[in-house]
Amino acid sequence: MKLTTSLGLIALLVEAALGQNFPECTRELLRTDDCAAVVNPNACYNQFRWNARTLGCIEGENDTQRKQRACKCCSCVGTVMCNWVTQNRYCS
Ligand SMILES: *[C@@H]1O[C@H](CO)[C@@H](O)[C@H](O)[C@H]1NC(C)=O
């Protein structure tokens, strides 16, 4: 296999392992209620350090809605949140 081919394959595998690409945090996205519910509880995230209880920080009627919001707006909080939702398989 040529070197360039194997590098391309590795990049593909890494991308697959990371699961998916999350939407970029645009100003429009940030303005939505969904994103406000995810971005506002920043202090809460720092307190729980990204474990199972972190989901409770997000504003929402139920966990289903919290997970959806987290998946949609994780990029507005940062890579740490996108990694967290991926690891917990919150995004389908
Ligand atoms: C969670 O809340 C959303 C939004 O109100 C609603 O559409 C959904 O049916 C609820 N899911 C459960 C399991 O209660």
The ligand as a Tripos MOL2 file, in Angstrom:
@<TRIPOS>MOLECULE
LIG
   14    14     1     0     0
SMALL
NO_CHARGES

@<TRIPOS>ATOM
      1 C1        -39.1160   14.6850   26.5590 C.3       1 LIG1
      2 O1        -39.4670   16.0200   26.2680 O.3       1 LIG1
      3 C2        -39.6690   16.2500   24.8730 C.3       1 LIG1
      4 C3        -39.8730   17.7400   24.6800 C.3       1 LIG1
      5 O2        -40.9250   18.2320   25.4450 O.3       1 LIG1
      6 C4        -40.8550   15.4280   24.3990 C.3       1 LIG1
      7 O3        -41.0740   15.6480   23.0280 O.3       1 LIG1
      8 C5        -40.5680   13.9540   24.6550 C.3       1 LIG1
      9 O4        -41.6890   13.1920   24.3190 O.3       1 LIG1
     10 C6        -40.2090   13.7240   26.1100 C.3       1 LIG1
     11 N1        -39.7520   12.3550   26.2530 N.am      1 LIG1
     12 C7        -40.0910   11.6150   27.2920 C.2       1 LIG1
     13 C8        -39.4890   10.2660   27.3330 C.3       1 LIG1
     14 O5        -40.8380   12.0040   28.1700 O.2       1 LIG1
@<TRIPOS>BOND
     1     1     2 1
     2     1    10 1
     3     2     3 1
     4     3     4 1
     5     3     6 1
     6     4     5 1
     7     6     7 1
     8     6     8 1
     9     8     9 1
    10     8    10 1
    11    10    11 1
    12    11    12 1
    13    12    13 1
    14    12    14 2
@<TRIPOS>SUBSTRUCTURE
     1 LIG1         1 GROUP 0 **** ****
